[in-house]
Every structure is written in structure tokens, then in C-alpha cells.
Amino acid sequence: METTITTTNFVRAAVGLLASLALGTAIASSHCLPSEKSFWSCAAGEKLYEVCISQPLKPGVGYMRYVAGRPGIPELTYPMKRVPPKGRFKYEMYARAGGISFKIGAFEYLLSDNLTEPSEINVTDTRSNRSTSTICEEKSEVLTLTSTINLF
């Protein structure tokens, strides 16, 4: 899987880390920019997986992006450009669960919320049909809400 760190993101992360160390404050707890809203997030180990959205967000207006990596140091951002989610993200509804899926190259991602279990991220390599799951430390239900369906 190709991972991209832009120069801008690297500089932001480095400045944030140095400022945090100098001031003795905590490192950023979100990948979202101040102008964005954290729509969905998953903490697992040292990594933070997050869906950041612009305000307002509708199928053809605004943008949605998935960001993964250590807090304040994104390792993967999809899509790289800030474009509307339609055609890039797909909403999926299941019995007592909901999810957002997208594809990066040969890898299919599914972020899912289940009403009875912790949230989960499943990544499948479509070339080998192998998949891996990341179980989130907490349960979210945002992907099961009617208001979420309306974004797609």
C-alpha cells in the first residue's frame, strides 16, 4: 500500500511536535484541521483513524477525507484533494450496523459501526483477497444514524 506524507503535513506535524515539547503540552488528538469537523474516529494502539468533514457537507458540496496515523502525524490521507464525497465514499447499511467504504488502488477500506460491538476498520487487498481488521478502542454509532445516510 502506498502511503503519502505531504511536505505541508510533515512540516505541520514537526512544528506541532516541537511546540508541544517546548510547552509541555499534549500532542494533537485529531487529524482534522481547525476548519473541519471530526465526523468519525477510531483510536487503536498508537494510531488514530479519522474521517474529517467540511461544513457544510452534502453529496455534491464540501468534502470528506479519511486520515490515518499517529496523532498529529498523518501517514495516509484519502483523497488527497478536497473534493465532494460522492463517487469516492460509499455508505453501506447492514442489520444493526452501518459503514463507509472506499478504495485506494487495490485496497478496499470499510469503516464500520455496529450497535453491539466496537467500531472496526477492515482493509482488503483485492489482488489476494486477504484482509486485516483493526478493532477500535471504543464503540461509535455515528455511521448507523439517518443523518449519515443523507450525506451520500
C-alpha positions in Angstrom: 0.0 0.0 0.0 1.3 3.4 -1.0 1.5 5.9 1.9 1.9 9.6 1.2 3.0 12.3 3.5 3.0 15.7 2.0 5.7 18.3 2.8 3.0 20.5 4.3 1.7 17.8 6.6 5.2 16.9 7.6 6.1 20.5 8.5 2.8 20.9 10.4 3.4 17.7 12.4 7.1 18.7 13.1 6.1 22.2 14.2 3.3 20.8 16.4 5.5 18.3 18.0 8.3 20.8 18.7 5.7 23.3 20.1 4.2 20.5 22.3 7.6 19.5 23.6 8.7 23.1 24.3 5.4 24.0 26.1 5.0 20.6 27.8 1.5 20.2 26.3 -0.1 17.1 24.8 0.3 16.2 21.1 -2.7 16.8 18.8 -5.6 14.4 19.4 -7.1 14.9 15.9 -6.0 14.8 12.3 -8.8 17.3 11.4 -8.0 20.9 10.5 -9.5 23.6 12.7 -11.9 24.4 9.8 -13.1 20.7 9.8 -15.3 18.6 12.0 -14.2 15.2 13.2 -17.1 13.1 11.9 -15.9 9.6 12.9 -12.8 8.5 14.7 -11.1 5.3 15.9 -8.2 5.0 18.3 -6.3 1.7 18.2 -3.0 1.4 19.9 -0.8 4.4 19.0 -2.8 5.2 15.8 -5.8 7.4 15.2 -8.1 6.8 12.2 -10.4 9.7 11.5 -13.0 11.0 8.9 -12.8 14.7 8.7 -15.6 16.7 7.0 -16.1 20.3 5.9 -19.0 22.4 6.9 -21.5 22.1 5.2 -21.3 18.7 3.8 -23.8 17.3 1.2 -23.4 14.7 -1.6 -22.1 17.3 -4.1 -20.9 20.1 -1.7 -18.0 20.2 0.7 -15.6 17.4 1.2 -14.8 14.3 3.3 -11.4 12.8 3.9 -10.0 9.8 5.8 -6.8 10.3 7.7 -4.8 7.6 9.5 -1.6 7.7 11.5 -0.2 8.7 14.9 -1.9 11.7 16.3 -0.6 14.8 14.6 1.4 12.8 12.1 -0.8 11.5 9.3 0.6 8.6 7.3 -2.4 8.2 4.9 -4.9 10.7 3.6 -7.7 9.9 1.2 -8.5 11.6 -1.0 -5.5 14.0 -1.2 -7.6 16.7 -2.8 -10.6 18.2 -1.0 -13.5 17.1 -3.2 -17.1 16.1 -2.6 -17.5 12.6 -1.2 -19.9 11.4 -4.0 -18.2 8.7 -6.1 -15.3 8.4 -3.6 -17.0 7.2 -0.5 -19.9 4.8 -0.4 -22.4 4.4 2.5 -23.3 0.8 3.4 -26.1 -0.2 5.7 -26.4 -3.6 7.4 -28.6 -5.1 10.1 -27.8 -3.1 13.3 -24.7 -1.6 11.6 -23.5 1.0 9.1 -20.3 1.7 7.3 -18.4 3.9 4.9 -16.3 2.2 2.2 -13.7 3.5 -0.3 -10.9 2.1 -2.5 -7.3 3.2 -2.7 -5.6 1.3 -5.5 -6.1 -2.5 -4.9 -7.1 -1.9 -1.3 -10.8 -1.7 -0.2 -11.4 0.0 3.1 -14.6 -0.4 5.3 -15.1 1.7 8.4 -18.0 0.2 10.3 -20.1 0.9 13.4 -22.0 -1.9 15.0 -24.7 -1.2 17.6 -23.4 -4.0 19.8 -19.7 -4.1 19.3 -16.7 -1.8 19.0 -16.2 0.1 15.7 -13.9 -1.6 13.2 -11.7 -0.9 10.2 -11.4 -3.7 7.6 -8.8 -3.4 4.8 -8.9 -6.0 1.9 -6.2 -6.4 -0.7 -8.3 -7.3 -3.8 -5.4 -8.9 -5.5 -5.0 -11.7 -2.9 -8.4 -11.3 -1.2 -6.6 -11.1 2.2 -8.0 -8.7 4.7 -7.0 -7.3 8.0 -9.1 -5.7 10.7 -8.4 -3.1 13.3 -10.7 -3.0 16.3 -11.3 0.4 17.7 -10.9 1.0 21.4 -14.4 2.5 21.7 -17.8 2.0 20.1 -19.3 4.6 17.9 -22.8 4.7 16.3 -22.4 7.7 14.0 -22.4 5.5 10.9 -25.8 4.0 11.9 -27.6 7.3 12.0 -30.1 8.5 9.4 -28.3 11.8 9.2 -25.2 9.9 8.0 -27.1 8.3 5.2 -28.2 11.7 3.9 -24.5 12.7 3.3 -24.3 10.1 0.5 
